[in-house]
């Protein structure tokens, strides 16, 4: 049985000026969100593939994706996270007097991309459906 609160959420999703595919993703997020840990969504899969909750576009264009979706606060947060990680590893490299392999820095740039991929639909849900303003 769907509660009246869920009905109002579904009505709000249906009224959004977004594609039908994105509306389906918003319903999927609403129906399967269990909780969040450190701002990252955790879903009840209910027999669904985890890929259904991931956005390949957010992975490929992470900061630009959030800017295009008008979530500039999250874009700034991801940019700051990238800069902080590069700074920490750069300082560690200098203090330890060792040269880190180039692939370490490539891995560092993947961290914000993976965060974007996993939380993109949840963030759009928070922004468009719940009308929240958020940094993380």
N, C-alpha and C positions, 0 to 999 in steps of 0.2 A: 504494500500500500504506500502510495506517495503522499507525503504530507503537504499541507497547504503552502508551507514555506518552499518546498521543492517546486510546487506548481508555479509560484511567483517567480522563482529563479528561472524555470523553463520559459515562462512568458517573457522575462527580461532577455534571455538568450535569443529567443525567436525575434524579438524586436530590434536586435542589434543590426547595424549596417555592416555585416561581414558575410563572407561566403558560407554556403551551406556546409561545406567541409569543415570550416572553422567552428560553426555552430555545433556540429557533431562532436568535435574535439572538446568544446566547452561542456557539453552534456556528459561526455566521458569523464572529464576531470571532476565535475560535480558529483557524479554517481560513484566514483571510485576512490576519491581522496580519503585516506585514513587520517593522516597527520602530517606535520612537517617537522623536520629536524634541521636546525640551523638554516631555516628558510628554504630547504630543499623538500619537495613534496614526496610523500610515500603513498603509494597507491595499493589498493586491494585489487589484485589482478583479475580475479573472478574468471579465470580461464583465458584471459586476453594476453596477447604477446606484449612484452614490455616495449617493443618498438612502437606500439600504438600511442604511447605517451611521450615519445621522443620527437623532436623537431630537427630534421637534418639541416634545414635552412638556418636555424639558430646556431647549430654547430659550425656551419661553414662561415657565417657572417656575424658571429655573436654580438659584438658591440653595435655594428651597423644595423643588425636585425632589431635590436631593442630601440634604436633611434627611429627606425622606420615604423615601428609599432607605437611610437610616441611614449616610450617608457625610458626617458632620458636619465632618470635617477638610477635605475638599474644599470644602464650603460656606463654611467660614471663609476658606479661601484665595481663593475667588472674591469674597467680600465685601471682603477686604483689597485685592485687586487693583482692585476698583471704587473703593474709597476712595483708594487711591494714585493712580490715574489722574485722578480728580477733583481731588485735591490738586495734582498736577503741573500740570494745565491751569489751575487757579485761580491758582497761583503765577505761571505764565507770563503769565497775563492781567494780574495786578497789576504784575509786573516790566516788562512791555512797555508797559503803560499803554494797552492796547487792550481793547475789549470783544469777547469771542468771541461769535459767533452762537449762538443757543440750540441749533441743530441739532448743534453740535460736542459738546455734553453728551449729546445723545440718541445720537450715534454712540458715545461713550465707554461708555454703558450697554449697547450692543450687543456689545461685545467679550467680556465674560464670558458672555453668552448664546450667542454663536457657539462659544466654547470648550466650553461645556456641551453644546451640540448635537452637536459633533463627537466629544467624548470620553465621552459618557454611557455608551454600551454597553461601551466598553472599561473604564471605571471600575467598572461593575457586574461585569464579568468578573473584574477584579482583586480586587474586594471579595468576591464570592460564590464564585467558582470557585477562584481562587488564594489566597484568604483573606489578602490583603495589607492592611496598614494604611498609608495614604498621605495626604499633604497636597496633592500636586499630581499 
